[in-house]
Amino acid sequence: MKNRTRALALAGCAAALVATLIAAAPAPAAPVAPGAPAAPKLASVHGGGTIFFPYSPKDDIRFTVDAESAPWTKPLPVPGLEKGLPTDARGRVTIYHHYAEGGFTGVAEAEVDCLVTGGKTATLTAVVKTSNVGWEGKRIGISVQDGQRGEPDRVGFSWAVANVDAKPDGTVAPGTVGTCMSMAPFTEVTKGGFKVTPAPLAPMP
């Protein structure tokens, strides 16, 4: 009788345990309606690296990029752009430049506002929020190429070698940078690297 009572008690505990596990199990995912559109894939760029800039070969220049698409999230007070742009994005860019001559180190942090990809190449822009070189409020453009088949990653940027507004009278002025505008990734990454996740432009909302 004692053995039978113990067996019944163990059976009761096992049943209670099974009931607890069933109750704690996550509910099955809701079925996707046939023909329902899949969530759009979002583009992104993540990583950091040191580049070799041929006009300052002794300088230590580094970029860190964490950017993700956020389509149609930045409304603009312009007819037709009330919902924003398909290239709207969020994230942060950090630029570090130590000048070998003079020992000065320039640093800037910028907030990403635009991102577009084509294959393993991305172009993005960001507005500088803090810096020690007087760049606050300036929009900068950066391009990143995720090297494939053993090729190095590459980075381009909208200052230093381009983006000069030449006037008809022969004078020059710094050019402005529009959203997602940069130049080809013309420098090689010598340390570190970037991952570009490409995606097509988001559909109209």
C-alpha atoms as a printed R data frame, in Angstrom:
    type eleno elety resid chain resno      x      y       z
1   ATOM     1    CA   MET     A     1  0.000  0.000   0.000
2   ATOM     2    CA   LYS     A     2  2.862  2.346   0.847
3   ATOM     3    CA   ASN     A     3  4.513  1.677  -2.537
4   ATOM     4    CA   ARG     A     4  1.223  2.277  -4.334
5   ATOM     5    CA   THR     A     5  0.724  5.572  -2.470
6   ATOM     6    CA   ARG     A     6  4.255  6.679  -3.380
7   ATOM     7    CA   ALA     A     7  3.682  5.804  -7.045
8   ATOM     8    CA   LEU     A     8  0.451  7.788  -7.108
9   ATOM     9    CA   ALA     A     9  2.217 10.750  -5.504
10  ATOM    10    CA   LEU     A    10  5.034 10.647  -8.078
11  ATOM    11    CA   ALA     A    11  2.531 10.393 -10.899
12  ATOM    12    CA   GLY     A    12  0.694 13.433  -9.505
13  ATOM    13    CA   CYS     A    13  3.940 15.439  -9.338
14  ATOM    14    CA   ALA     A    14  4.822 14.511 -12.895
15  ATOM    15    CA   ALA     A    15  1.390 15.561 -14.119
16  ATOM    16    CA   ALA     A    16  1.705 18.885 -12.288
17  ATOM    17    CA   LEU     A    17  5.155 19.459 -13.810
18  ATOM    18    CA   VAL     A    18  3.875 18.774 -17.328
19  ATOM    19    CA   ALA     A    19  0.952 21.136 -16.759
20  ATOM    20    CA   THR     A    20  3.347 23.863 -15.532
21  ATOM    21    CA   LEU     A    21  5.612 23.465 -18.563
22  ATOM    22    CA   ILE     A    22  2.677 23.610 -20.956
23  ATOM    23    CA   ALA     A    23  1.365 26.741 -19.235
24  ATOM    24    CA   ALA     A    24  4.821 28.381 -19.371
25  ATOM    25    CA   ALA     A    25  5.462 27.526 -23.011
26  ATOM    26    CA   PRO     A    26  5.237 30.490 -25.403
27  ATOM    27    CA   ALA     A    27  2.098 30.741 -27.431
28  ATOM    28    CA   PRO     A    28  2.520 29.715 -31.066
29  ATOM    29    CA   ALA     A    29  3.195 32.562 -33.458
30  ATOM    30    CA   ALA     A    30  0.165 33.920 -35.204
31  ATOM    31    CA   PRO     A    31 -0.076 32.551 -38.732
32  ATOM    32    CA   VAL     A    32  0.885 34.926 -41.519
33  ATOM    33    CA   ALA     A    33 -2.022 35.618 -43.805
34  ATOM    34    CA   PRO     A    34 -1.494 34.253 -47.314
35  ATOM    35    CA   GLY     A    35 -0.212 36.972 -49.594
36  ATOM    36    CA   ALA     A    36  0.676 39.315 -46.729
37  ATOM    37    CA   PRO     A    37  3.822 41.343 -47.509
38  ATOM    38    CA   ALA     A    38  6.943 40.395 -45.573
39  ATOM    39    CA   ALA     A    39  8.577 42.976 -43.351
40  ATOM    40    CA   PRO     A    40 10.997 44.998 -45.492
41  ATOM    41    CA   LYS     A    41 14.680 44.234 -45.118
42  ATOM    42    CA   LEU     A    42 16.630 47.139 -43.651
43  ATOM    43    CA   ALA     A    43 20.104 48.268 -44.708
44  ATOM    44    CA   SER     A    44 22.848 48.778 -42.143
45  ATOM    45    CA   VAL     A    45 26.545 49.502 -41.688
46  ATOM    46    CA   HIS     A    46 28.435 48.477 -38.564
47  ATOM    47    CA   GLY     A    47 32.100 48.463 -37.656
48  ATOM    48    CA   GLY     A    48 35.204 50.529 -37.255
49  ATOM    49    CA   GLY     A    49 38.595 50.793 -38.836
50  ATOM    50    CA   THR     A    50 41.819 52.681 -39.358
51  ATOM    51    CA   ILE     A    51 42.445 53.974 -42.878
52  ATOM    52    CA   PHE     A    52 45.542 54.874 -44.870
53  ATOM    53    CA   PHE     A    53 45.236 58.389 -46.313
54  ATOM    54    CA   PRO     A    54 48.008 58.915 -48.881
55  ATOM    55    CA   TYR     A    55 48.211 62.692 -48.305
56  ATOM    56    CA   SER     A    56 48.786 62.194 -44.567
57  ATOM    57    CA   PRO     A    57 50.567 58.829 -44.458
58  ATOM    58    CA   LYS     A    58 51.801 59.255 -40.890
59  ATOM    59    CA   ASP     A    59 48.463 60.298 -39.398
60  ATOM    60    CA   ASP     A    60 46.213 57.976 -37.403
61  ATOM    61    CA   ILE     A    61 42.719 58.279 -38.915
62  ATOM    62    CA   ARG     A    62 39.832 56.110 -37.702
63  ATOM    63    CA   PHE     A    63 36.141 55.827 -38.427
64  ATOM    64    CA   THR     A    64 33.435 54.086 -36.407
65  ATOM    65    CA   VAL     A    65 30.014 53.638 -38.002
66  ATOM    66    CA   ASP     A    66 26.794 52.231 -36.552
67  ATOM    67    CA   ALA     A    67 23.980 53.073 -38.938
68  ATOM    68    CA   GLU     A    68 20.615 51.482 -39.719
69  ATOM    69    CA   SER     A    69 17.853 52.365 -42.144
70  ATOM    70    CA   ALA     A    70 14.716 53.917 -40.667
71  ATOM    71    CA   PRO     A    71 12.595 54.673 -43.750
72  ATOM    72    CA   TRP     A    72  9.934 57.369 -43.639
73  ATOM    73    CA   THR     A    73 10.772 58.526 -40.092
74  ATOM    74    CA   LYS     A    74 12.030 62.077 -40.663
75  ATOM    75    CA   PRO     A    75  9.164 64.234 -42.000
76  ATOM    76    CA   LEU     A    76 10.157 67.359 -43.878
77  ATOM    77    CA   PRO     A    77  8.096 70.555 -44.190
78  ATOM    78    CA   VAL     A    78  8.098 70.260 -47.978
79  ATOM    79    CA   PRO     A    79  5.163 69.216 -50.178
80  ATOM    80    CA   GLY     A    80  5.575 65.556 -51.065
81  ATOM    81    CA   LEU     A    81  8.068 64.883 -48.271
82  ATOM    82    CA   GLU     A    82  5.703 65.041 -45.302
83  ATOM    83    CA   LYS     A    83  6.433 61.361 -44.571
84  ATOM    84    CA   GLY     A    84 10.174 61.679 -44.968
85  ATOM    85    CA   LEU     A    85 12.417 59.742 -47.325
86  ATOM    86    CA   PRO     A    86 13.017 56.035 -48.020
87  ATOM    87    CA   THR     A    87 16.675 56.661 -47.146
88  ATOM    88    CA   ASP     A    88 16.011 58.047 -43.654
89  ATOM    89    CA   ALA     A    89 18.341 56.446 -41.128
90  ATOM    90    CA   ARG     A    90 19.585 56.574 -37.561
91  ATOM    91    CA   GLY     A    91 22.853 55.836 -35.805
92  ATOM    92    CA   ARG     A    92 26.180 57.398 -35.017
93  ATOM    93    CA   VAL     A    93 29.516 58.102 -36.696
94  ATOM    94    CA   THR     A    94 32.746 58.844 -34.835
95  ATOM    95    CA   ILE     A    95 35.808 60.321 -36.523
96  ATOM    96    CA   TYR     A    96 39.252 60.318 -34.890
97  ATOM    97    CA   HIS     A    97 42.229 62.013 -36.579
98  ATOM    98    CA   HIS     A    98 45.595 62.272 -34.849
99  ATOM    99    CA   TYR     A    99 47.986 64.556 -36.729
100 ATOM   100    CA   ALA     A   100 51.554 63.256 -36.577
101 ATOM   101    CA   GLU     A   101 52.916 66.773 -37.085
102 ATOM   102    CA   GLY     A   102 51.915 68.876 -34.096
103 ATOM   103    CA   GLY     A   103 50.408 66.029 -32.075
104 ATOM   104    CA   PHE     A   104 46.866 67.399 -32.293
105 ATOM   105    CA   THR     A   105 43.916 64.987 -32.238
106 ATOM   106    CA   GLY     A   106 40.631 65.984 -33.824
107 ATOM   107    CA   VAL     A   107 37.467 64.144 -32.792
108 ATOM   108    CA   ALA     A   108 33.888 64.494 -34.006
109 ATOM   109    CA   GLU     A   109 30.665 62.607 -33.279
110 ATOM   110    CA   ALA     A   110 27.770 62.831 -35.702
111 ATOM   111    CA   GLU     A   111 24.171 61.631 -35.873
112 ATOM   112    CA   VAL     A   112 23.250 59.628 -38.986
113 ATOM   113    CA   ASP     A   113 20.372 61.023 -41.046
114 ATOM   114    CA   CYS     A   114 20.567 59.113 -44.345
115 ATOM   115    CA   LEU     A   115 21.725 55.698 -45.603
116 ATOM   116    CA   VAL     A   116 21.566 53.976 -48.974
117 ATOM   117    CA   THR     A   117 23.271 50.788 -50.184
118 ATOM   118    CA   GLY     A   118 24.167 49.194 -53.480
119 ATOM   119    CA   GLY     A   119 25.616 45.724 -53.134
120 ATOM   120    CA   LYS     A   120 28.311 45.809 -50.479
121 ATOM   121    CA   THR     A   121 28.796 49.572 -50.768
122 ATOM   122    CA   ALA     A   122 26.965 52.089 -48.600
123 ATOM   123    CA   THR     A   123 26.742 55.856 -48.635
124 ATOM   124    CA   LEU     A   124 25.552 57.721 -45.567
125 ATOM   125    CA   THR     A   125 25.470 61.214 -44.143
126 ATOM   126    CA   ALA     A   126 25.495 62.440 -40.575
127 ATOM   127    CA   VAL     A   127 25.210 65.800 -38.831
128 ATOM   128    CA   VAL     A   128 28.009 66.607 -36.380
129 ATOM   129    CA   LYS     A   129 26.791 67.051 -32.809
130 ATOM   130    CA   THR     A   130 30.062 67.424 -30.936
131 ATOM   131    CA   SER     A   131 33.639 68.100 -32.051
132 ATOM   132    CA   ASN     A   132 36.810 69.910 -31.060
133 ATOM   133    CA   VAL     A   133 37.360 71.321 -34.560
134 ATOM   134    CA   GLY     A   134 34.310 73.553 -34.928
135 ATOM   135    CA   TRP     A   135 32.214 71.174 -37.053
136 ATOM   136    CA   GLU     A   136 29.030 71.334 -34.949
137 ATOM   137    CA   GLY     A   137 25.992 71.414 -37.236
138 ATOM   138    CA   LYS     A   138 27.954 70.370 -40.327
139 ATOM   139    CA   ARG     A   139 26.647 67.478 -42.438
140 ATOM   140    CA   ILE     A   140 29.369 65.061 -43.537
141 ATOM   141    CA   GLY     A   141 29.235 62.293 -46.108
142 ATOM   142    CA   ILE     A   142 30.883 58.872 -45.768
143 ATOM   143    CA   SER     A   143 31.004 55.868 -48.066
144 ATOM   144    CA   VAL     A   144 31.902 52.342 -46.964
145 ATOM   145    CA   GLN     A   145 32.757 49.310 -49.079
146 ATOM   146    CA   ASP     A   146 32.670 45.885 -47.451
147 ATOM   147    CA   GLY     A   147 35.572 44.114 -49.180
148 ATOM   148    CA   GLN     A   148 34.806 40.732 -50.690
149 ATOM   149    CA   ARG     A   149 36.959 37.756 -51.736
150 ATOM   150    CA   GLY     A   150 39.957 38.922 -49.742
151 ATOM   151    CA   GLU     A   151 39.811 42.546 -50.887
152 ATOM   152    CA   PRO     A   152 40.249 45.224 -48.190
153 ATOM   153    CA   ASP     A   153 37.365 47.283 -46.885
154 ATOM   154    CA   ARG     A   154 37.381 50.866 -48.090
155 ATOM   155    CA   VAL     A   155 36.151 54.256 -46.836
156 ATOM   156    CA   GLY     A   156 35.514 57.560 -48.575
157 ATOM   157    CA   PHE     A   157 34.625 60.919 -47.057
158 ATOM   158    CA   SER     A   158 33.303 64.235 -48.288
159 ATOM   159    CA   TRP     A   159 36.136 66.496 -47.143
160 ATOM   160    CA   ALA     A   160 39.924 66.848 -47.572
161 ATOM   161    CA   VAL     A   161 40.217 65.968 -51.304
162 ATOM   162    CA   ALA     A   162 36.892 67.007 -52.841
163 ATOM   163    CA   ASN     A   163 33.641 68.942 -52.416
164 ATOM   164    CA   VAL     A   164 35.007 72.377 -53.282
165 ATOM   165    CA   ASP     A   165 32.538 74.840 -54.758
166 ATOM   166    CA   ALA     A   166 34.485 76.676 -57.483
167 ATOM   167    CA   LYS     A   167 32.880 79.993 -58.396
168 ATOM   168    CA   PRO     A   168 32.861 81.486 -61.935
169 ATOM   169    CA   ASP     A   169 35.030 84.363 -60.696
170 ATOM   170    CA   GLY     A   170 37.767 81.944 -59.658
171 ATOM   171    CA   THR     A   171 37.066 81.980 -55.929
172 ATOM   172    CA   VAL     A   172 36.333 78.775 -54.036
173 ATOM   173    CA   ALA     A   173 34.243 77.880 -51.018
174 ATOM   174    CA   PRO     A   174 33.551 74.673 -49.097
175 ATOM   175    CA   GLY     A   175 30.770 72.736 -50.779
176 ATOM   176    CA   THR     A   176 27.642 71.682 -48.946
177 ATOM   177    CA   VAL     A   177 26.661 68.050 -48.451
178 ATOM   178    CA   GLY     A   178 23.100 66.931 -49.105
179 ATOM   179    CA   THR     A   179 21.548 63.828 -47.566
180 ATOM   180    CA   CYS     A   180 23.282 60.582 -48.594
181 ATOM   181    CA   MET     A   181 25.854 62.486 -50.651
182 ATOM   182    CA   SER     A   182 29.515 61.420 -50.502
183 ATOM   183    CA   MET     A   183 32.217 60.184 -52.867
184 ATOM   184    CA   ALA     A   184 33.655 56.805 -53.833
185 ATOM   185    CA   PRO     A   185 35.389 54.862 -51.018
186 ATOM   186    CA   PHE     A   186 38.912 55.847 -52.056
187 ATOM   187    CA   THR     A   187 40.981 54.820 -48.989
188 ATOM   188    CA   GLU     A   188 41.860 51.348 -47.746
189 ATOM   189    CA   VAL     A   189 41.111 50.092 -44.249
190 ATOM   190    CA   THR     A   190 44.367 48.842 -42.734
191 ATOM   191    CA   LYS     A   191 43.006 47.713 -39.369
192 ATOM   192    CA   GLY     A   192 39.499 46.672 -38.323
193 ATOM   193    CA   GLY     A   193 36.633 46.420 -40.776
194 ATOM   194    CA   PHE     A   194 33.011 47.084 -41.662
195 ATOM   195    CA   LYS     A   195 29.952 44.987 -42.395
196 ATOM   196    CA   VAL     A   196 27.490 46.365 -44.949
197 ATOM   197    CA   THR     A   197 24.050 44.753 -45.055
198 ATOM   198    CA   PRO     A   198 22.437 45.839 -48.316
199 ATOM   199    CA   ALA     A   199 18.722 46.304 -48.894
200 ATOM   200    CA   PRO     A   200 16.554 47.797 -51.634
201 ATOM   201    CA   LEU     A   201 14.881 51.128 -51.092
202 ATOM   202    CA   ALA     A   202 11.839 50.842 -48.871
203 ATOM   203    CA   PRO     A   203  8.417 50.774 -50.578
204 ATOM   204    CA   MET     A   204  6.129 53.769 -50.398
205 ATOM   205    CA   PRO     A   205  4.262 53.919 -47.059
